[in-house]
Amino acid sequence: MTSSLRRTVAVLALSVVASGALAAEAPPIAVQFPSVDGTMLTGYLFVPARAPRTKSPAIVMMHGRAGPYSTAANGRYDASTLSMRHAFWGHYWAEQGYTALLVDGFAARGYPAGFPAHSYTSRPDALNEVTVRPLDAYGALKYLRSLPSIDGGRIALQGWSNGGSAAIATMSDEILAASGMLPQTGFRGAIALYPACGLHDRFAGGYRPYAPVRVFAGDADEEVSAARCARLVRDSNAEGGDIDIRIYPGATHGFDDPSAKRQSDPSNVAATSDAVAGISAFVRRLFNIGGRA
């Protein structure tokens, strides 16, 4: 991690970490596990620097349409070329005492570099965020539960952009059932950052998550519609769904990316600070840390 990124991470972490600095980061560990559909996936485990006294809660992380790697990966797709955003969040969760598992859902299916912006209609159905990627999320959940160091009852889901859409779909009752799981064996809750909420019209007849979902979006997003997500949330609330949304004025797509490009925008800085704090508090409630879930 560069000194510039380290300073950025410290600034972002100040919103929720009293010390204002992350501990020295251990590099993520590459692991393999099957998706529910049988595809063998690669993931990257971020583990706490200090072994917890009890089993660790965990976060499954789902990347967006650009994949988990940096645009500067130059054909090298491994733990050393993860994007700044995914590296920040993985190390951040580890600093909080959680284990984070970043799932690479694209490389095993032939698309390690992901896709450019505005390519939605040309992406293969083999990577569908409603029918396929939720199976990857549940595969990651099952893998984490196989680890003796993980508290299998306290695992949450986090996704960005296309991965945020996948997180929303993953939390639906019907997708859960299609994965052969029951609500009490699913995720404790989910976070979706700037997702596309059309979801191939899969939930046009109604969407109700089996556990709490929180959505974070910007009203200046260049790729997806925050207003459409607000409608999904409103309609789901009307059906009793525990889902909420924060929409940040002036924030763009990828507002939490630690890169200079995104963090040079004051609206993104403000959105990032609030979102990191809000997401951390939400996860603590899910995991019953310092209060009720």
C-alpha positions as CSV (number, residue, x, y, z in Angstrom):
1,M,0.0,0.0,0.0
2,T,1.4,3.4,-1.0
3,S,2.0,6.2,1.5
4,S,-0.6,8.3,-0.3
5,L,-3.2,5.5,0.0
6,R,-2.2,4.9,3.6
7,R,-2.9,8.6,4.4
8,T,-6.2,8.4,2.5
9,V,-7.2,5.3,4.4
10,A,-6.4,7.0,7.7
11,V,-8.5,10.0,6.8
12,L,-11.5,7.8,5.9
13,A,-11.1,5.7,9.0
14,L,-11.1,8.8,11.2
15,S,-14.9,8.9,10.9
16,V,-15.3,5.7,12.9
17,V,-11.9,4.8,14.4
18,A,-10.9,7.0,17.3
19,S,-7.2,6.3,16.7
20,G,-7.5,7.6,13.2
21,A,-5.0,5.1,11.8
22,L,-5.2,1.5,10.6
23,A,-2.9,-1.1,12.0
24,A,-0.2,-2.5,9.7
25,E,-2.0,-4.5,7.2
26,A,-1.3,-8.2,6.5
27,P,-1.7,-9.0,2.8
28,P,-4.9,-10.7,1.9
29,I,-4.8,-14.5,1.5
30,A,-6.0,-16.1,-1.8
31,V,-8.4,-18.9,-1.3
32,Q,-10.6,-21.0,-3.5
33,F,-14.2,-22.3,-2.9
34,P,-17.2,-23.3,-5.0
35,S,-20.1,-21.2,-5.9
36,V,-23.5,-22.8,-5.3
37,D,-23.6,-23.4,-9.1
38,G,-20.3,-25.4,-8.8
39,T,-18.0,-22.8,-10.4
40,M,-14.7,-22.8,-8.5
41,L,-14.0,-19.2,-7.4
42,T,-11.0,-17.3,-6.1
43,G,-11.5,-15.1,-3.1
44,Y,-9.2,-12.9,-1.0
45,L,-9.4,-13.2,2.8
46,F,-8.5,-10.1,5.0
47,V,-8.0,-11.3,8.5
48,P,-7.5,-9.4,11.8
49,A,-3.9,-8.7,12.6
50,R,-4.5,-9.9,16.2
51,A,-6.3,-13.1,16.6
52,P,-9.7,-12.5,18.2
53,R,-10.4,-14.0,21.6
54,T,-13.6,-15.5,20.2
55,K,-14.6,-16.5,16.7
56,S,-14.6,-13.7,14.2
57,P,-17.7,-12.2,12.5
58,A,-17.2,-11.9,8.8
59,I,-18.2,-9.8,5.7
60,V,-18.6,-11.2,2.2
61,M,-17.6,-8.5,-0.3
62,M,-18.9,-8.4,-3.9
63,H,-17.1,-6.3,-6.5
64,G,-18.7,-4.2,-9.2
65,R,-18.7,-4.5,-13.0
66,A,-15.0,-3.6,-13.3
67,G,-14.0,-6.7,-11.2
68,P,-11.9,-6.7,-8.0
69,Y,-8.7,-5.7,-9.6
70,S,-7.0,-2.3,-10.3
71,T,-7.3,-0.9,-13.8
72,A,-3.5,-0.9,-13.7
73,A,-3.3,-4.7,-13.1
74,N,-1.8,-5.1,-16.6
75,G,-2.8,-8.8,-16.9
76,R,-1.8,-9.7,-13.4
77,Y,-4.9,-10.7,-11.4
78,D,-4.0,-11.6,-7.8
79,A,-3.9,-10.2,-4.3
80,S,-1.2,-7.7,-5.3
81,T,-3.4,-5.9,-7.8
82,L,-6.7,-5.5,-6.0
83,S,-8.3,-2.1,-6.5
84,M,-7.8,0.6,-3.9
85,R,-11.4,0.5,-2.9
86,H,-11.5,-3.2,-2.2
87,A,-8.1,-3.1,-0.4
88,F,-9.3,-0.2,1.8
89,W,-12.5,-2.0,2.8
90,G,-10.9,-5.4,3.4
91,H,-8.2,-3.9,5.6
92,Y,-10.8,-1.7,7.3
93,W,-13.0,-4.6,8.3
94,A,-9.9,-6.6,9.5
95,E,-9.0,-3.6,11.7
96,Q,-12.5,-3.8,13.2
97,G,-11.8,-7.4,14.2
98,Y,-13.8,-8.9,11.4
99,T,-12.7,-11.3,8.6
100,A,-13.5,-10.1,5.1
101,L,-13.8,-12.2,2.0
102,L,-13.6,-10.5,-1.4
103,V,-15.2,-12.8,-4.0
104,D,-13.8,-12.7,-7.6
105,G,-16.9,-13.7,-9.5
106,F,-15.6,-12.8,-13.0
107,A,-12.2,-14.4,-13.5
108,A,-13.4,-18.0,-13.3
109,R,-15.9,-17.2,-15.9
110,G,-13.4,-15.7,-18.3
111,Y,-13.7,-11.9,-17.5
112,P,-10.9,-11.0,-15.0
113,A,-10.7,-7.4,-16.1
114,G,-14.5,-6.8,-15.8
115,F,-16.4,-4.4,-18.0
116,P,-16.3,-0.7,-18.9
117,A,-19.0,1.7,-17.8
118,H,-22.3,1.7,-19.7
119,S,-21.7,-1.9,-21.0
120,Y,-24.8,-3.3,-19.1
121,T,-26.6,-4.7,-22.2
122,S,-23.6,-6.4,-23.6
123,R,-22.5,-8.4,-20.5
124,P,-22.9,-12.1,-20.7
125,D,-25.7,-13.8,-18.8
126,A,-23.1,-16.1,-17.2
127,L,-22.4,-13.1,-14.9
128,N,-26.0,-12.1,-14.2
129,E,-26.2,-10.2,-10.9
130,V,-29.7,-11.6,-10.2
131,T,-29.4,-15.3,-11.2
132,V,-25.7,-16.1,-10.9
133,R,-23.8,-13.7,-8.6
134,P,-26.0,-14.4,-5.6
135,L,-25.0,-18.1,-5.9
136,D,-21.4,-16.8,-5.5
137,A,-22.3,-14.9,-2.4
138,Y,-23.9,-18.0,-0.8
139,G,-20.9,-20.1,-1.9
140,A,-18.7,-17.6,0.0
141,L,-21.0,-17.8,3.0
142,K,-20.8,-21.6,3.1
143,Y,-17.0,-21.4,2.7
144,L,-16.6,-19.0,5.6
145,R,-18.8,-21.2,7.8
146,S,-16.4,-24.1,7.1
147,L,-13.6,-22.1,8.8
148,P,-13.1,-22.8,12.5
149,S,-12.1,-19.2,13.2
150,I,-15.4,-17.7,11.9
151,D,-18.6,-17.1,13.8
152,G,-21.0,-18.6,11.2
153,G,-24.0,-16.9,12.8
154,R,-22.6,-13.4,12.2
155,I,-21.8,-13.0,8.5
156,A,-22.9,-9.9,6.5
157,L,-22.8,-9.0,2.8
158,Q,-21.4,-5.9,1.2
159,G,-21.5,-5.1,-2.5
160,W,-20.6,-2.2,-4.8
161,S,-22.3,-1.2,-8.1
162,N,-23.1,-4.4,-9.9
163,G,-22.1,-6.3,-6.7
164,G,-24.5,-4.0,-4.8
165,S,-27.2,-5.1,-7.2
166,A,-26.2,-8.7,-6.5
167,A,-26.3,-8.1,-2.8
168,I,-29.9,-6.8,-3.0
169,A,-30.9,-9.8,-5.1
170,T,-29.1,-12.2,-2.7
171,M,-31.2,-11.0,0.2
172,S,-34.5,-11.7,-1.5
173,D,-36.6,-14.6,-0.1
174,E,-36.9,-16.3,-3.5
175,I,-33.2,-16.2,-4.3
176,L,-32.4,-17.5,-0.8
177,A,-34.8,-20.4,-1.4
178,A,-33.3,-21.1,-4.8
179,S,-29.9,-21.4,-3.1
180,G,-31.3,-24.2,-0.9
181,M,-31.1,-22.1,2.3
182,L,-33.4,-20.8,4.9
183,P,-33.6,-17.3,6.4
184,Q,-32.0,-18.4,9.6
185,T,-29.0,-19.8,7.7
186,G,-28.6,-16.8,5.4
187,F,-26.7,-13.5,5.9
188,R,-27.4,-11.3,8.9
189,G,-27.9,-8.3,6.6
190,A,-26.4,-6.5,3.6
191,I,-25.0,-3.2,2.4
192,A,-25.4,-2.1,-1.2
193,L,-23.3,0.9,-2.4
194,Y,-24.6,2.6,-5.5
195,P,-26.4,-0.4,-7.0
196,A,-28.5,-0.5,-10.2
197,C,-31.9,-1.3,-8.9
198,G,-33.7,-2.4,-12.1
199,L,-32.5,-6.0,-11.4
200,H,-33.7,-7.2,-14.8
201,D,-37.3,-6.6,-13.5
202,R,-37.0,-9.8,-11.4
203,F,-38.7,-8.1,-8.5
204,A,-41.3,-6.0,-10.4
205,G,-43.9,-7.8,-8.5
206,G,-42.4,-6.9,-5.1
207,Y,-39.1,-7.2,-3.2
208,R,-38.8,-8.2,0.5
209,P,-35.5,-9.0,2.0
210,Y,-35.3,-11.7,4.6
211,A,-32.8,-9.6,6.7
212,P,-32.0,-5.9,7.0
213,V,-30.6,-4.1,3.9
214,R,-29.1,-0.7,3.7
215,V,-28.4,1.2,0.4
216,F,-26.0,4.1,-0.1
217,A,-26.1,6.2,-3.3
218,G,-25.3,9.6,-4.7
219,D,-27.7,11.8,-6.7
220,A,-24.9,12.7,-9.2
221,D,-24.2,9.1,-10.1
222,E,-23.1,8.8,-13.7
223,E,-24.0,5.1,-14.1
224,V,-27.1,4.2,-12.1
225,S,-30.2,5.9,-10.8
226,A,-30.5,6.6,-7.1
227,A,-34.1,7.6,-7.6
228,R,-34.9,4.1,-8.9
229,C,-33.3,2.6,-5.8
230,A,-35.4,4.9,-3.7
231,R,-38.6,3.6,-5.4
232,L,-37.5,0.0,-4.8
233,V,-36.9,0.8,-1.1
234,R,-40.2,2.6,-0.8
235,D,-42.2,-0.2,-2.4
236,S,-40.3,-2.8,-0.3
237,N,-41.1,-0.9,2.9
238,A,-44.7,-0.9,2.0
239,E,-44.5,-4.7,2.0
240,G,-42.8,-4.8,5.4
241,G,-39.2,-5.0,4.1
242,D,-36.4,-3.9,6.4
243,I,-34.5,-1.8,3.9
244,D,-33.4,1.8,3.9
245,I,-31.5,4.2,1.7
246,R,-29.2,7.2,2.1
247,I,-28.8,9.4,-1.0
248,Y,-25.9,11.9,-0.9
249,P,-26.2,15.3,-2.6
250,G,-23.6,15.7,-5.4
251,A,-22.0,12.3,-4.8
252,T,-20.9,10.3,-7.8
253,H,-20.7,6.6,-8.7
254,G,-17.8,5.0,-6.7
255,F,-17.9,7.9,-4.2
256,D,-16.0,5.8,-1.6
257,D,-13.1,5.0,-3.9
258,P,-10.0,6.3,-2.1
259,S,-8.4,7.4,-5.3
260,A,-7.5,11.1,-5.8
261,K,-10.0,11.3,-8.7
262,R,-13.0,10.5,-6.5
263,Q,-11.8,12.1,-3.2
264,S,-11.0,15.4,-4.9
265,D,-14.7,16.0,-5.0
266,P,-15.9,17.4,-1.7
267,S,-19.3,15.8,-2.1
268,N,-17.7,12.4,-2.4
269,V,-15.5,13.1,0.7
270,A,-18.6,14.0,2.7
271,A,-20.5,10.9,1.4
272,T,-17.6,8.6,2.2
273,S,-17.2,9.9,5.7
274,D,-20.9,9.5,6.4
275,A,-21.2,6.1,4.7
276,V,-18.2,4.6,6.4
277,A,-19.6,5.6,9.8
278,G,-23.2,4.5,8.9
279,I,-22.1,1.2,7.5
280,S,-19.8,0.4,10.5
281,A,-22.7,1.2,12.9
282,F,-25.1,-0.9,10.9
283,V,-22.8,-3.9,10.9
284,R,-22.1,-3.5,14.7
285,R,-25.9,-3.7,15.2
286,L,-26.2,-6.7,13.0
287,F,-23.5,-8.5,14.9
288,N,-24.9,-7.4,18.3
289,I,-21.7,-5.5,19.2
290,G,-22.4,-2.7,21.6
291,G,-26.2,-2.9,21.1
292,R,-29.1,-4.8,19.8
293,A,-29.2,-6.0,16.1
